[in-house]
Amino acid sequence: MPIKQALTDNTSYGNTRQSERSGRPATQIRTLDAMFTLTARRRSARLAVREERGHLTYGRAETLATQWASALVRSGVQLGDPVIVHCDDHRQSLVAQLAVLKAGGVCVPVSREIERPGLERIAAVSGAHAVLCSASTKAAWQSCGRLSLALDDAGTWKKVGALRPEPALPRSAPTDAAYLLISRGNKQETSGQLVDHRAWQFALAARIRQAGTAESMVAVCQPPTGALTLSAMWWACASGGTLVPRALALGNMDTAVFSPEEYTRVLEAAATASRPVGPRAIVLVGSPFPPELVERHFAALPTTRLLAEFAPAGGVLPWTAREFSPPSRSGLPDAGVGIPVPHVHVHIVDPEGHPVSPGRTGEICATGPVLPFDNIGIRALDRKSLPAGGTLLRSGHLGRWRTDGSVEITA
């Protein structure tokens, strides 16, 4: 389904999403770019990104993004148009994403490691006709017939920097699509999930409520457009903090966002340090987390909080959340993934889509405004039809409700 049709039809939530649009004042939920602008006005000199190649302040990022957004609009990017972001630098990636959102476009973040066939499929599935990239990644798009602008090209910036800022900026609305999150980019089937600004804001609010703000440094291991980098970046931006891309090290950071697989490697690296300095909190996002990982965490970092967000279906927006306590002498932590985060409705259903009673096993499914609202691509977003009508986003995991209202993974 083309992006424009998905945004027009909006079949995932139907009247529910429309009533929520009209029933909530726009001032209560900002777009991601408006949130960043507010932080930039308050903390212009604060670092938004700090990496080995250089630093980027909030004020500078805001100025650059406005210029690039103006260039996109004057190059023909319309409201709701997808724009690919393919950068090898975290600073450029942040500016590019802000520019797309300010222009009213939909960010299509692409990993720098994806090879040419995967890039062509992503371009075809998303329908994007414009690319914001780095000089090192621009060559991959030169023969694709798409407008490609390298943020670190001096000649291109000379033209863009001379433009008068577009007076219509910013152009996004809270319930407009903000991201098309691509999956299976290097395989025969490529698909993506459309996520609006509101979903990101709800997810950020839930994390801040559970883990606190990230006013200092938020570390991440992934490349600039990695899914967890987006999660860590917007948490930092919402808090006025600094995104710090780094190697597998735990020192000199306040918070960090990892997948369970990444954190396993992080703890292995920490084991070789004489006195590992733990951050205030570690947030694990993605697949279910092995109980052994919790035990290893508290053995290495007994004073660091460990929180986890269960985000299945290839996404980064959480369905459930949990904070772990140090394992007791009675054994390892259980397999619970926590309680549903606000605005997510979790359902445990049988193969026919009927809810099962507490304690019975079924597939974990969900719906709600925090989740992707539609799909783009060859393969339909994995949803389950309900006997009474409507659809649920499927997790691909079996589980059951526990008596305390939390969800437990069984398979």
N, C-alpha and C positions, 0 to 999 in steps of 0.2 A: 504494500500500500504506500503510495507517495506520501511524503511528509505533509503536504498541504491538505490532502484528503483526510489524513489522520487527525489533523488539528481541527478540520471542519466537522467531520462526522463525530469524532470523540466518542466512539461506541463503547469504550471500556467502562465508563462510569455513568454514561447516559445522563438522565435527569439529576442524579445525585451531584455530579460534578457541576452541572449548570446551576443548581440551587446554591451550591457552595460558592460559586463565582459571585452570584448576586447577593448572597446573604452575609458576606464578610467584607467589611470596608477594605479598600485597597491599601490604606495606610497601615493596617495591622501586619501585613506581610509584604516585605520588600522583595524586589528582584535581587538576584545575586550581585549584579553590577551596581545597583543602588546601595546595597549594603556596603560594598567596597568603597564607593564614593563617600559615604558617610564616615567611614574609618579614615579615608585619605584626608578629609577635611579636618578631622580631629587630631590625626597623628601623621601629618605629612612627612616628617623626617624619619619616621619609624621604618625599620627594614621590613619589607614584605617577603623578600627572598634573600637568603644568604647562602651562596655556594662558592666553590673554589674559584670559579671563573669571574666572580664579581658579585656585587650586591645590588639590590633594587629597592628603593623606598616606595612607600605608599603613594606619595605625591608624584614621583616620577612615573610610576606605573599608571596612575590616573591620567596624566598628561599624554603619555604615549598611546594609551588605549583610546583616548578621545580622537587623536589624530588618525590612527589606523581605522577606527570605526567610521570616521568621516570619509576616508578613502574607500572603504567598502560600500558605503551608501552611494557615493558618486560613481562607483564602478558598476552600479546596478543591482546590488544586493537588496532584496525586498524583505518585508516582514515575514518571518517564518522560513526564510531560505536557509538550507543547511550550508555551513562553511566548515571545511576540513581544517583542523589544527594539527600540524605535523612538525614539531620543533624538537631540537636536540638539547635545548637549554631551558631550565626551569623558569628563568626570568622571561624569556621570550614567550614561553608557553602561557604564563599568566597574563601577559599583555595581550596576546592573541585571543585568548578566551574572553577577556574583558571586552575587547574590541568587537568581537562577534555578538556578544550579549547586548552591548550598547547599541549596535546597529539593528537590533531586533532579530538577529539570526539565531540559528540553532548550532551549537558547537558539536562537531564530530571529531573528537580526539582520536588520533591515530598513533599507534606506537611506532617509534623510529626503527624498530627491528623488523617490521613487516616488509616483505619483499614485494617486487613489482606486481606479480599476479594478485596478491592479496590487496594491494592498493587499488588496483583496477576494479576488483569486485566491490570494495568499500565505496569507491566513487560511484559505481553504477547503482548499488543498492541505496545509497543515501540520496543520489540525485544532485550532489553538490557540484557547483560550477566554479567555485572559488576556493583557494587554498591559502592559508597563512602558514608560513613555514620558516625554516632556517636555510641559510645558503647551502648547508651540507645536505639538506633533504629536498631542495628544489628540483634537482636534476630528475628525480623520479617522476615529476609531474609535467616536465616540459613537453613530452610527446602525447600527453593525455588530452590536450585541447582545453585545458582549464586555466583560468586566471590564477597565477601563483605569485604571491608576494612574499619575498624573504625579508624578515624583520631586521636582519643584520647586514643587509646589502646597502652600502653607502649611497649608491645611485638611486635606489628605490626610496630610501628614507629622505633624500634631498627633495624629491617630488612630494612625498607624503607630508613631510614636515612643513612644507610651504603652503599647504592647504589651509584655508580658513575653517575652523571647526564647524561642523554641520550643526545648525541651530536646532534641528529636530531631535537631536540626541538628548537622553537615551530613548529608545523606542520599544523596549520589552515591557510586558505586563506580567504580574506574578503568576498567572495561570497559563502563560505562553510556554511552549516547550523551550527548555534551556539547553538540553543535551540529547544527542542521539548516541547512546553508549553501544559501541559495536562489539560483537563477539564473533568468534570463529573466523577471524579475518584471514587466516592462512590456510583455511580448509575449503572444501568445495562449496560449502554452504555458509553464507555470511548473513547475519541478521543483526538487528539492533533494537534497543529499548528507548523509547521516548520518555524523558523525565522533565517535568516542568520546574520552574523556580520554586513554587510553593512546596513541592516534595522535598527539595533540598533544604529549604528553611525549616520544615517540620523535623527532618532528620537531624539538622544541626541543633535545633532547640532540644531535642531528646538527648543528644550526646552531652550538651552543655549541662543539662539538668542532672545527668548521671555522673559524668566525668569532670565537670567544671569547665571553665573557660581555659583557653590556651593562649594566655597573654605573653608568654615568653617564647621559647623555641619548640616547634613541632617537627620532629624528625620523621623521615620516610626513606625507604630504600629503593622505591621504584623509579623508573624514568619519568620524564616530565608529564606525559599524558597517561600514565598508569592510573587505573581505577582508584587505587588507594592513595595515590598522590592527589587526585582530585578531592578525595575525602579529607585528607590532612590539610590541603591547601585552603579549602573553604572553612574548615574549623579554625585555622589560624586567622584567616581574614575576618571571620565573624567576631573574633576575640581581640583583634589588633595585634596578633602575634606574628612570628616569623617562621616561614617554612624553611627547613634546613635539610636539603638532600645530603645524605652522607652514606658512608660505608657501614658495614655491620658493627657499629660501636655504640655503646650506651652512655658514655660520659658527656658532660656538658650539654645536657638537653633537659627540658622540662616535661615534655610529653612526647609520645611517639605512636604512630599508627602502622601496624604490620598485619599481614595475613598470618594465620597459624604456621604455615610452612616457612615464611620468612623469619618468624620469631624463633623457630627451632634453630635456625642458623645463627641468629643473633645470640642466643644463649650459649651456643657452642663457642662463639668468639669470646663471649664474656667469661667463659670458664678458664680461658688462658690468661686473663688479666689478674694481676695480683690483688687489687682491690677495686672491683668494678663499682663505679658510681652510678647508682640507679636513678632514673628520672622519677618525677612525681607520680606519673601514671603511664601505663601501657594499654592501648586499646587494640584488640584483635578484631579484625573485620573479615567476614567471608564464611568459609565452610565451618562445620562443627570442629571444636577444638578438643584434642585428645587430653584426657585427664592427666596423663603423664607430664604434659607440658606445664600444667598448673603446678604440679609438684616441683618441677625443675625451676620454674620461675621463683617461687618463694624460697627455694634453697639458695638461689643465687642472689635474689633481690628481695629480702624479707620485708623491707619498708616501702616497696613500690606497689601502688595499687594495680591490680590486674582486672581489666574489664573486657567484655567480649560482646560483639554485635553479630548476630546470625543474619547474614545477608546472602541467601541462596539465589538460584536462578541466574548466576553470572553477574549479579549486581553488587553495588556498594551501599545501597540504602537499606538500613536494617529492618528486619521483621521483629526480632526479639533482642533483648539486651540483658546482661547479667554482670554482676561483680563477684569475683571469686574471693574466698577467704582461705587462709593457709590450711592445707589438708590436716585433718585430725589424725590421731593415732589409729583410728578405726579403719582407715583406708583412703584411697584416692577419691577426688570429687566425683559426684555423679555425672550422668550424661545430659543433665538439663541445660537448655540454652537460654533460660530466662523467661521473662514475661513479655508479652507484646508491647512494643513501644507505642506511644500515643499516635492515634490516627492510622494504626494498622489493625486490621481485624483478621485474626488467625482462625482457621477452620481445620479440623481433623476430619477427613471424609473417607468413606469407603470407595471402592472402585466405581460405583454408580453415582458418586457425588453426594451421597447422603451423609450428614454429620453422624459421627459415632459418639457413644457415651463416654464420659471421662474414664480413663484407664484402659479403654480399648485402643488398638493400634489402627492407624489409617495414614493416608498421605497428608503431609502438612501443606496447606494451601493458605492463601491470604488475599485480601483486597483492601483498598483504602487509598487515600490521597498521598501517602508517602511512597507508594509503589509506582513503577512505570505505568503510564496510562495507555500506551499503545505500542505496537511493534512496526518495524520497517524491515522488509527483507524477504528473501526467498522462503524462509522457514517461519511459520507463524510463531508468535510468542507463545510459549508453552502454557496454555490455559486449560482449565477443566470447566466444562459446562455443568451447571447445576440443574437438577430436575425441576426446580421452581422457576428457572430462568436466571440469566446472569452468568457471569464467569468468574473464576478464581485463578489467580496466578499460582502455578504449581512450583513446588520446591524441588521435587525429585527425591525427597527424603521421607521415610516413614517415621512416625512418632506418635505420641499420645499426650493427653492432658494429665497433669499430676494434680493431686488434691490441693496443692498450694496455688494453683492457677498458672503454673509455669509449664513450659513445653519441654518434653524429653525426646531426644532422638533415639530411635530404636534400630534403624538400619538406613 
